[in-house]
């Protein structure tokens, strides 16, 4: 790896650049380094503490290699996901997750012990997990760029060849020329204030599309998590123990965490406050719940609320594709995108391959992050190392769809960026547009989003920290357009995608929806692989 200072900017060369420092990004960096690649990892925040996993505990889809256990695991969400998952990919992810969780145990992760002294490897505490991953990444010789959001990918006629960005703490620009790039930037929660999601604005989707990659399953993007109105914590699993009430204490019939979230949404949409109480949790289980998700209880403890006995107001907080399943389309087993030199992993990549059109928090998501990160790291390393001496001859240029300029920030730029954020949120947060979808609502929203995209597309963006914020809004706008264009094309209700004007599943639409394009968004069908006893 070489490091050269150029006109106050940082310039690096490496074999593999990983964009994103969450579970997927760190596993990609570790795996690429293990293949002998020189690796740089660029994180928008601080690798090890930013992103959706770092502040929370998460279950993991960790299943012993027993035939029946594996078959039960694969069928557990197959119907909920609209029968779009693929047996081959589920097998690969279960195998790699089992292997990687065991590696964490050997590396020193403090898994709890059972009565026989064996490690219980079914869940991970985010702070300990990501602290260990940062330590392992650094030990592997990976160069980490913290607080360094990407502004654009770099490419030449042979494919993607690096990225350029800005360091938000110093204002200095940076660029990395690399033989391959892994996008592990997470999903898009549209700055909804869900815990850990402030850095998840769909940047990787935009970068991939600018490079010519497609997306898949973007209609499965309307995930809303139950959250106290006074907290950003969105650990919906605990609401399996909850009952839901109106302000007068009467029970809200049909409201629930799994199949009754729409009932909660309809009441909130009608202006009625919804209250929850975790009164279904057995008393002997309550201390264990506190240990498993400490941060879930902190907001309650600060306010003197006992959530097992006291009713508290809740809302539904948008998590978009972070707990949806859509993302960058995967075209091969190394998590390639179809664009030479470009790979995707974690929430940035479509999770349909193992989840179909439905998933929840943790579990499959955590397994997908560590397994797809490993697959992508291997693929990127093999691609980059295969370039040999030709890698040094490349002269890539930027792919941003908007002009990136060196000039100083213009007055009013920050204020306009904030206005654009609010404008995009006004299209994606309302339940009557995004959760309860109709042709009229989607079409109207797409018209407004098209206007927002056109304005941003024709605006110069500075290579500054404020410019990084402008690129975030551009990514959110593009993400919303792919979401709603795909939702408009799927004229049925399947997985988490709900159409009020098409309330049932249509067996003739058992296919994936691939989307892409920037100024002109397109959507087309792709057949699901024919396989397995699951079908």
Backbone torsions as a table, in degrees:
resi	resn	phi	psi	omega
1	UNK	NA	134.5	176.4
2	UNK	-114.0	148.5	178.7
3	UNK	-128.4	122.6	-177.1
4	UNK	-132.1	129.9	176.0
5	UNK	-84.4	127.0	-179.8
6	UNK	-129.2	108.6	175.3
7	UNK	51.1	48.4	177.3
8	UNK	78.9	1.1	-178.7
9	UNK	-109.3	159.8	178.4
10	UNK	-98.3	127.9	178.9
11	UNK	-124.4	126.3	-179.2
12	UNK	-130.7	154.7	170.9
13	UNK	-125.1	146.6	-179.3
14	UNK	-158.0	172.6	173.9
15	UNK	-78.6	-46.0	-175.7
16	UNK	-129.8	132.4	171.1
17	UNK	-109.3	126.3	174.4
18	UNK	-107.1	126.7	179.5
19	UNK	-103.8	109.6	-177.8
20	UNK	117.9	135.5	-175.0
21	UNK	-120.5	26.0	174.0
22	UNK	-84.5	-160.6	-179.0
23	UNK	-57.4	-46.5	-178.3
24	UNK	-63.7	-45.0	-178.5
25	UNK	-65.6	-42.4	-178.4
26	UNK	-70.5	-37.7	175.5
27	UNK	-65.2	-37.6	177.7
28	UNK	-63.4	-43.9	-179.5
29	UNK	-64.6	-44.0	178.9
30	UNK	-60.4	-45.5	-176.3
31	UNK	-68.5	-41.4	178.5
32	UNK	-63.6	-41.3	179.8
33	UNK	-64.9	-36.9	179.6
34	UNK	-65.8	-22.7	177.1
35	UNK	-84.1	0.6	179.2
36	UNK	96.5	7.3	-179.0
37	UNK	-83.6	147.2	170.2
38	UNK	-85.0	125.6	-168.0
39	UNK	-124.3	137.9	168.7
40	UNK	-117.1	136.1	175.8
41	UNK	-118.0	123.6	178.7
42	UNK	-111.0	123.6	-178.6
43	UNK	-117.2	137.2	177.4
44	UNK	-64.7	-34.6	176.8
45	UNK	-107.3	-135.2	178.0
46	UNK	-111.2	115.5	-178.4
47	UNK	-56.9	119.5	-178.4
48	UNK	114.0	-18.1	-179.4
49	UNK	-135.5	-6.7	179.7
50	UNK	-106.2	159.2	179.8
51	UNK	101.2	174.4	-171.7
52	UNK	-72.5	-28.3	-176.4
53	UNK	-81.5	-39.8	-170.1
54	UNK	-54.5	-40.2	-176.4
55	UNK	-90.0	3.4	-169.0
56	UNK	-132.8	162.9	168.6
57	UNK	-87.4	152.3	-178.9
58	UNK	-145.7	137.2	170.2
59	UNK	-73.4	161.4	-179.2
60	UNK	-133.0	140.1	178.5
61	UNK	-76.1	70.9	-176.4
62	UNK	-107.5	113.6	-174.3
63	UNK	-130.7	127.0	177.5
64	UNK	-57.0	147.3	-176.8
65	UNK	-74.8	57.8	173.6
66	UNK	-105.1	131.8	-172.1
67	UNK	-54.8	-48.1	-177.6
68	UNK	-67.7	-43.0	178.6
69	UNK	-60.0	-41.4	179.9
70	UNK	-66.8	-42.7	180.0
71	UNK	-64.3	-41.4	177.5
72	UNK	-62.9	-40.1	-179.9
73	UNK	-63.7	-40.0	-177.3
74	UNK	-71.6	-33.8	-178.0
75	UNK	-85.3	-10.0	-172.4
76	UNK	-59.7	-34.9	-178.5
77	UNK	-123.2	11.5	-174.5
78	UNK	-61.9	-46.3	180.0
79	UNK	-70.0	-42.2	178.7
80	UNK	-57.6	-34.2	-179.3
81	UNK	-83.7	9.3	177.3
82	UNK	74.8	21.2	176.4
83	UNK	61.1	34.4	-178.1
84	UNK	-104.4	-7.4	178.6
85	UNK	-74.1	158.8	-177.6
86	UNK	-118.6	130.6	-175.6
87	UNK	-57.3	-43.2	-177.7
88	UNK	-60.2	-44.1	-179.0
89	UNK	-71.4	-37.2	176.9
90	UNK	-62.5	-40.7	177.7
91	UNK	-61.4	-45.3	-178.7
92	UNK	-62.2	-42.5	-178.0
93	UNK	-70.4	-40.6	176.8
94	UNK	-61.6	-41.8	178.9
95	UNK	-64.1	-48.7	-176.1
96	UNK	-70.7	-35.9	177.5
97	UNK	-64.5	-42.2	177.4
98	UNK	-59.1	-44.1	179.8
99	UNK	-65.3	-45.2	-176.3
100	UNK	-71.4	-36.6	176.4
101	UNK	-63.8	-38.9	176.6
102	UNK	-65.0	-36.9	176.6
103	UNK	-62.7	-39.3	178.5
104	UNK	-62.6	-39.4	178.3
105	UNK	-61.8	-42.8	179.1
106	UNK	-67.5	-34.6	-176.9
107	UNK	-76.7	-6.5	175.3
108	UNK	110.9	9.7	177.2
109	UNK	-64.9	134.5	-174.7
110	UNK	-80.9	65.6	176.3
111	UNK	-62.3	142.9	175.2
112	UNK	-67.2	156.5	-178.6
113	UNK	-105.6	144.2	175.7
114	UNK	-85.0	-174.5	-175.3
115	UNK	-65.5	-15.4	178.7
116	UNK	-99.1	4.1	179.6
117	UNK	83.6	10.7	178.8
118	UNK	-91.7	146.4	179.2
119	UNK	-67.9	137.2	177.5
120	UNK	-98.1	100.6	-170.0
121	UNK	-103.2	56.0	-178.6
122	UNK	-110.2	-9.2	-177.9
123	UNK	-153.6	165.9	-179.2
124	UNK	-136.6	140.7	171.9
125	UNK	-90.5	120.6	-173.1
126	UNK	-50.8	-50.1	-178.1
127	UNK	-59.0	-46.0	179.9
128	UNK	-68.6	-40.7	-179.6
129	UNK	-60.1	-53.0	-174.5
130	UNK	-75.4	-27.1	173.6
131	UNK	-64.5	-41.8	177.5
132	UNK	-66.2	-41.2	-178.9
133	UNK	-63.4	-40.5	177.5
134	UNK	-62.4	-42.5	179.5
135	UNK	-61.1	-44.3	-179.1
136	UNK	-67.1	-38.5	179.1
137	UNK	-63.6	-45.4	179.1
138	UNK	-65.0	-40.2	178.9
139	UNK	-62.0	-30.5	179.6
140	UNK	-77.5	-2.7	177.4
141	UNK	89.8	13.3	-180.0
142	UNK	-76.1	135.6	175.7
143	UNK	-85.2	120.5	-178.2
144	UNK	-103.5	129.7	173.0
145	UNK	-108.9	101.1	178.2
146	UNK	-82.4	157.9	177.4
147	UNK	49.8	44.5	-173.7
148	UNK	-132.0	72.5	179.1
149	UNK	-63.8	146.1	176.4
150	UNK	-81.9	141.3	174.6
151	UNK	-101.4	-32.3	180.0
152	UNK	-164.4	155.1	170.2
153	UNK	-81.6	157.8	174.1
154	UNK	-113.0	145.1	-179.5
155	UNK	-156.5	162.0	172.0
156	UNK	-134.9	-165.7	-177.6
157	UNK	-65.8	-13.4	-179.2
158	UNK	-97.8	-4.7	178.6
159	UNK	128.6	-167.6	-178.3
160	UNK	-70.3	139.6	-173.5
161	UNK	-141.9	33.3	176.1
162	UNK	131.8	-163.5	-178.9
163	UNK	-159.2	162.9	177.2
164	UNK	-131.8	148.3	-178.5
165	UNK	-157.8	-158.4	-177.1
166	UNK	-141.0	144.9	175.9
167	UNK	-91.9	115.7	-170.1
168	UNK	-70.0	-23.6	-179.0
169	UNK	-82.6	-26.9	-178.8
170	UNK	-110.6	-20.2	-176.5
171	UNK	81.9	-2.4	-179.2
172	UNK	-78.2	145.3	176.0
173	UNK	-84.5	160.8	177.7
174	UNK	-145.1	158.5	173.1
175	UNK	-148.7	147.2	177.4
176	UNK	-128.5	121.2	172.4
177	UNK	-94.8	125.5	-174.4
178	UNK	-141.6	156.8	179.4
179	UNK	-74.7	-22.0	179.1
180	UNK	-156.0	154.9	-179.0
181	UNK	-129.1	135.8	172.9
182	UNK	-109.7	121.1	175.0
183	UNK	-89.8	115.0	178.7
184	UNK	-134.9	49.7	-172.1
185	UNK	-88.4	4.4	-179.8
186	UNK	80.5	-173.5	-178.0
187	UNK	-92.3	-151.5	-179.0
188	UNK	-134.6	116.7	176.9
189	UNK	-111.1	8.5	171.2
190	UNK	57.8	35.8	177.4
191	UNK	52.5	43.4	-176.5
192	UNK	-83.6	1.7	-179.2
193	UNK	73.4	16.0	170.7
194	UNK	-67.5	143.3	-172.7
195	UNK	-55.6	126.6	176.6
196	UNK	79.3	1.4	-172.6
197	UNK	-101.5	8.0	-177.2
198	UNK	-67.7	-17.9	178.5
199	UNK	-100.7	2.2	-173.4
200	UNK	-103.6	88.9	-173.8
201	UNK	-121.0	18.6	176.1
202	UNK	78.1	16.3	-176.2
203	UNK	-55.4	-44.7	-176.9
204	UNK	-62.7	-33.3	176.6
205	UNK	-60.8	-46.0	-178.9
206	UNK	-65.0	-45.5	179.5
207	UNK	-58.7	-43.6	-178.8
208	UNK	-64.8	-43.1	-180.0
209	UNK	-64.8	-38.0	177.7
210	UNK	-64.6	-26.1	178.3
211	UNK	-86.3	-7.3	178.6
212	UNK	104.6	4.9	177.9
213	UNK	-80.7	163.2	178.4
214	UNK	-109.9	170.5	175.5
215	UNK	-117.5	163.9	-178.9
216	UNK	-142.6	140.4	175.6
217	UNK	69.9	26.8	-176.4
218	UNK	-71.2	-10.5	173.0
219	UNK	-72.4	-21.7	179.0
220	UNK	-89.9	69.2	-167.7
221	UNK	-139.3	6.7	-173.9
222	UNK	-104.0	52.7	178.8
223	UNK	-83.4	126.3	174.6
224	UNK	-121.4	133.0	-178.7
225	UNK	-109.2	142.8	175.9
226	UNK	-70.7	135.4	-178.2
227	UNK	-150.4	143.8	170.7
228	UNK	-59.0	146.5	-179.5
229	UNK	-63.2	-22.4	-176.0
230	UNK	-100.2	12.5	-175.2
231	UNK	-142.0	155.4	175.6
232	UNK	-97.2	-2.5	-176.1
233	UNK	-73.2	124.8	-176.5
234	UNK	-120.5	62.6	177.6
235	UNK	-98.3	83.2	-170.7
236	UNK	-67.5	-24.9	-176.9
237	UNK	-56.4	-34.1	-177.9
238	UNK	-68.4	-20.0	179.9
239	UNK	-78.5	-0.2	169.3
240	UNK	-64.8	-22.1	178.9
241	UNK	-94.1	4.2	-171.2
242	UNK	-95.8	150.7	164.2
243	UNK	-110.5	152.6	-176.2
244	UNK	-120.0	139.6	-171.0
245	UNK	-134.2	156.3	167.9
246	UNK	-82.3	173.1	-177.6
247	UNK	-61.1	-30.0	-179.9
248	UNK	-81.9	2.3	177.2
249	UNK	93.3	-4.5	178.8
250	UNK	-77.3	147.8	-175.8
251	UNK	-74.0	139.1	174.4
252	UNK	-88.1	105.6	-176.7
253	UNK	-64.2	132.2	176.3
254	UNK	87.4	-11.3	-179.9
255	UNK	-74.3	139.3	-179.5
256	UNK	-171.1	174.3	-177.0
257	UNK	-78.3	-39.6	-173.9
258	UNK	-91.1	-63.9	-174.7
259	UNK	-106.9	4.9	-177.8
260	UNK	-117.8	17.3	-179.2
261	UNK	-68.7	-31.4	178.6
262	UNK	-65.0	-33.4	177.4
263	UNK	-64.2	-42.0	176.6
264	UNK	-61.6	-45.2	-178.6
265	UNK	-61.4	-41.5	-178.6
266	UNK	-65.8	-36.3	177.3
267	UNK	-68.6	-43.2	177.7
268	UNK	-63.6	-38.4	179.5
269	UNK	-63.8	-31.8	179.8
270	UNK	-84.0	2.3	177.4
271	UNK	87.6	11.6	179.4
272	UNK	-96.2	129.1	178.0
273	UNK	-73.8	138.3	179.2
274	UNK	-110.1	137.2	178.8
275	UNK	-118.4	150.3	179.1
276	UNK	-127.8	157.4	175.2
277	UNK	-149.6	128.7	-179.1
278	UNK	-82.0	53.5	-173.5
279	UNK	-83.7	1.3	176.9
280	UNK	-95.9	-0.1	-179.6
281	UNK	-83.8	121.2	177.9
282	UNK	-56.7	146.1	-175.0
283	UNK	-60.4	-37.5	-178.8
284	UNK	-73.2	-16.1	179.0
285	UNK	-88.1	-22.7	-173.2
286	UNK	-57.5	-43.1	177.3
287	UNK	-63.3	-34.4	178.9
288	UNK	-68.2	-37.5	177.6
289	UNK	-63.5	-37.8	178.7
290	UNK	-64.7	-39.6	179.8
291	UNK	-69.5	-39.5	-175.7
292	UNK	-68.9	-34.5	-177.7
293	UNK	-136.7	72.6	-175.9
294	UNK	-57.4	-42.8	-174.8
295	UNK	-69.8	-18.3	176.0
296	UNK	-62.0	-35.9	-172.3
297	UNK	-92.3	-14.2	-176.8
298	UNK	-56.8	-47.0	-179.7
299	UNK	-62.2	-35.0	178.4
300	UNK	-67.8	-44.5	-178.6
301	UNK	-62.7	-37.5	179.7
302	UNK	-63.4	-32.8	-177.6
303	UNK	-96.9	2.2	179.5
304	UNK	71.3	29.4	-179.7
305	UNK	-102.8	131.4	172.0
306	UNK	-98.3	102.3	-172.7
307	UNK	-65.8	-14.3	177.7
308	UNK	-80.7	-19.9	-176.4
309	UNK	-124.3	-25.9	-175.9
310	UNK	-104.6	136.6	175.5
311	UNK	-76.5	141.8	-179.8
312	UNK	-138.6	148.7	-176.7
313	UNK	-73.6	140.0	179.9
314	UNK	-126.6	161.4	173.6
315	UNK	-137.2	178.2	173.7
316	UNK	-113.2	118.0	-176.0
317	UNK	-103.0	128.5	-176.7
318	UNK	-64.7	129.6	173.0
319	UNK	-119.4	-1.4	171.5
320	UNK	51.7	-122.9	-177.5
321	UNK	-88.3	-3.9	177.0
322	UNK	-64.6	-39.5	173.2
323	UNK	-115.7	13.0	167.6
324	UNK	-86.4	-165.3	179.7
325	UNK	-125.7	-5.7	-178.9
326	UNK	-76.7	160.5	178.6
327	UNK	170.6	-163.3	-178.6
328	UNK	-63.6	134.1	-177.9
329	UNK	-67.8	133.6	178.0
330	UNK	-99.4	130.2	-173.8
331	UNK	-111.3	-9.0	179.0
332	UNK	-155.0	177.4	-173.8
333	UNK	-72.2	-12.8	176.8
334	UNK	-94.2	14.7	-179.2
335	UNK	61.5	33.9	171.8
336	UNK	-71.5	159.0	-176.7
337	UNK	-105.2	-2.0	-173.5
338	UNK	92.6	-12.7	174.8
339	UNK	-100.2	122.7	-178.2
340	UNK	-52.5	130.1	176.8
341	UNK	83.5	2.1	-177.0
342	UNK	-120.1	127.1	-178.0
343	UNK	-128.3	159.2	-178.8
344	UNK	-138.0	148.9	-177.0
345	UNK	-152.2	160.7	176.9
346	UNK	67.4	-150.3	-177.9
347	UNK	-64.2	-19.2	177.5
348	UNK	-69.0	-25.7	-179.7
349	UNK	-98.6	152.4	177.6
350	UNK	-61.5	137.8	178.6
351	UNK	-103.2	7.2	-179.9
352	UNK	-56.3	-30.7	-175.2
353	UNK	-59.4	-28.6	178.0
354	UNK	-117.5	-15.6	-175.6
355	UNK	-117.8	-15.0	-172.0
356	UNK	65.1	-130.6	-175.7
357	UNK	-103.8	19.3	-179.3
358	UNK	-150.5	138.5	170.5
359	UNK	-155.9	167.3	175.6
360	UNK	-119.1	-158.6	178.5
361	UNK	-81.5	150.8	176.1
362	UNK	61.8	-149.4	175.8
363	UNK	49.6	-108.1	-178.9
364	UNK	-59.9	-38.0	-178.3
365	UNK	-62.3	-45.9	-179.5
366	UNK	-66.3	-38.6	178.2
367	UNK	-66.4	-41.6	179.3
368	UNK	-63.0	-40.4	-178.9
369	UNK	-60.4	-50.9	-176.2
370	UNK	-73.8	-30.5	-179.2
371	UNK	-80.9	-48.1	179.3
372	UNK	-65.6	-33.9	175.1
373	UNK	-59.8	-42.6	178.4
374	UNK	-65.4	-44.6	179.6
375	UNK	-60.6	-44.9	-177.7
376	UNK	-67.5	-39.3	178.3
377	UNK	-62.0	-41.7	177.3
378	UNK	-64.3	-46.6	-178.7
379	UNK	-62.5	-44.0	-179.7
380	UNK	-64.4	-41.7	179.5
381	UNK	-64.1	-45.0	179.6
382	UNK	-61.5	-41.4	179.6
383	UNK	-64.4	-48.5	-176.2
384	UNK	-65.8	-44.6	-178.9
385	UNK	-68.8	-23.9	177.5
386	UNK	-74.3	-14.5	-180.0
387	UNK	-73.4	-28.0	-179.9
388	UNK	59.4	-139.6	-175.9
389	UNK	-69.3	-17.9	-178.7
390	UNK	-65.0	-21.3	-178.8
391	UNK	-62.2	-31.3	-176.9
392	UNK	-74.5	-17.5	-176.0
393	UNK	-89.5	-2.2	-173.6
394	UNK	-78.8	143.3	177.0
395	UNK	-129.3	75.0	-174.6
396	UNK	-73.2	158.7	176.1
397	UNK	-126.7	167.4	-175.0
398	UNK	-74.7	152.6	-176.6
399	UNK	-112.6	5.4	-176.7
400	UNK	-55.0	136.2	179.0
401	UNK	-76.2	-13.4	173.5
402	UNK	-114.6	154.0	-179.7
403	UNK	-69.7	125.6	174.6
404	UNK	-100.0	125.9	-174.2
405	UNK	-124.1	160.4	-175.9
406	UNK	-89.3	-12.4	-172.6
407	UNK	-65.0	164.5	-179.4
408	UNK	-69.3	161.5	-178.9
409	UNK	-64.1	133.2	177.9
410	UNK	-78.6	148.8	177.2
411	UNK	-57.6	137.5	177.3
412	UNK	88.0	-4.2	-177.4
413	UNK	-63.0	-46.2	-178.3
414	UNK	-62.4	-40.8	-179.2
415	UNK	-65.0	-40.9	-179.8
416	UNK	-69.3	-35.9	176.8
417	UNK	-60.8	-43.3	179.0
418	UNK	-63.2	-38.2	178.2
419	UNK	-64.9	-39.0	179.1
420	UNK	-67.5	-38.1	175.7
421	UNK	-57.9	-48.0	-179.9
422	UNK	-62.4	-37.9	-179.1
423	UNK	-66.0	-40.9	178.0
424	UNK	-68.5	-43.0	179.7
425	UNK	-60.6	-33.0	179.2
426	UNK	-65.7	-17.4	178.3
427	UNK	-95.0	-28.8	-172.2
428	UNK	-106.8	-21.8	-177.2
429	UNK	-81.9	-34.9	-176.6
430	UNK	-62.2	133.9	-179.6
431	UNK	-63.4	-34.1	-175.3
432	UNK	-78.2	-4.1	172.0
433	UNK	-105.5	-49.9	-169.1
434	UNK	-94.0	-39.0	-178.0
435	UNK	-84.4	-51.4	178.5
436	UNK	-100.4	89.0	-169.3
437	UNK	-87.9	143.2	174.8
438	UNK	-138.4	160.0	178.0
439	UNK	-59.3	-43.8	-178.3
440	UNK	-63.8	-46.4	-178.1
441	UNK	-65.8	-42.5	-179.8
442	UNK	-66.9	-43.2	-179.1
443	UNK	-63.1	-45.4	179.8
444	UNK	-62.8	-42.5	-179.8
445	UNK	-65.2	-40.8	179.3
446	UNK	-62.2	-34.3	177.5
447	UNK	-63.9	-44.2	179.6
448	UNK	-68.2	-41.6	178.5
449	UNK	-64.3	-34.5	176.9
450	UNK	-62.3	-38.7	177.4
451	UNK	-66.4	-40.1	177.8
452	UNK	-65.0	-39.9	178.7
453	UNK	-64.3	-44.1	-178.2
454	UNK	-61.5	-41.6	179.0
455	UNK	-61.7	-46.2	-178.0
456	UNK	-69.8	-37.0	-178.7
457	UNK	-59.6	-32.6	-176.1
458	UNK	-97.5	12.0	-179.2
459	UNK	-108.7	133.6	176.1
460	UNK	-70.0	142.8	180.0
461	UNK	-119.7	129.6	-178.1
462	UNK	-80.6	149.6	175.6
463	UNK	-82.4	69.0	-176.0
464	UNK	-139.9	169.0	174.5
465	UNK	-56.2	-36.9	177.6
466	UNK	-68.6	-32.7	175.7
467	UNK	-65.2	-33.5	176.4
468	UNK	-62.9	-37.3	177.0
469	UNK	-65.6	-38.3	178.3
470	UNK	-65.2	-37.4	177.2
471	UNK	-67.7	-33.2	175.6
472	UNK	-59.8	-45.9	-179.7
473	UNK	-65.0	-38.7	177.7
474	UNK	-61.2	-41.2	178.6
475	UNK	-65.7	-41.1	178.9
476	UNK	-64.2	-40.1	178.9
477	UNK	-64.0	-46.0	179.1
478	UNK	-62.5	-42.3	-179.9
479	UNK	-60.1	-45.3	179.9
480	UNK	-62.0	-36.7	179.9
481	UNK	-68.3	-40.5	176.8
482	UNK	-67.5	-38.5	178.0
483	UNK	-58.6	-53.3	-172.8
484	UNK	-75.6	-31.6	175.2
485	UNK	-64.4	-40.7	177.8
486	UNK	-69.2	-40.8	179.3
487	UNK	-63.8	-35.2	178.2
488	UNK	-68.2	-34.3	-177.9
489	UNK	-77.8	-23.7	179.1
490	UNK	-93.7	94.4	-176.1
491	UNK	-88.8	62.7	177.8
492	UNK	-164.3	175.0	170.9
493	UNK	-109.6	119.8	-178.0
494	UNK	-148.9	135.3	-178.1
495	UNK	59.8	-135.5	179.3
496	UNK	-84.2	-8.9	179.1
497	UNK	-76.1	118.7	-177.6
498	UNK	-119.4	122.0	174.6
499	UNK	-109.4	117.9	178.7
500	UNK	-64.8	-26.6	-179.8
501	UNK	-94.4	-2.7	174.8
502	UNK	-143.4	82.5	-167.2
503	UNK	-79.0	-12.4	-176.1
504	UNK	-113.5	161.0	174.7
505	UNK	-74.5	140.5	-180.0
506	UNK	-112.5	112.5	-176.4
507	UNK	-62.6	-19.2	177.9
508	UNK	-76.7	-9.3	179.8
509	UNK	-109.0	30.9	175.9
510	UNK	-79.8	73.6	-179.5
511	UNK	-150.7	169.3	174.3
512	UNK	-93.9	157.8	174.3
513	UNK	-114.7	118.0	178.3
514	UNK	-97.7	136.1	-179.2
515	UNK	-134.4	165.7	179.6
516	UNK	178.1	-167.6	-178.9
517	UNK	90.5	154.1	-179.5
518	UNK	-113.1	-71.1	176.5
519	UNK	-71.5	-39.4	178.2
520	UNK	-117.2	105.1	-179.1
521	UNK	-79.3	137.3	178.8
522	UNK	-126.6	156.4	177.9
523	UNK	-139.3	135.6	176.6
524	UNK	-142.5	162.7	-178.5
525	UNK	-86.5	151.7	172.5
526	UNK	-141.8	131.4	-177.8
527	UNK	-69.5	145.7	174.5
528	UNK	-81.1	139.6	-179.2
529	UNK	-57.5	134.5	179.0
530	UNK	-82.1	118.8	-178.0
531	UNK	-166.9	168.8	159.9
532	UNK	62.2	161.1	176.6
533	UNK	-66.5	-18.1	-179.5
534	UNK	-64.8	-28.6	179.3
535	UNK	-87.5	NA	NA
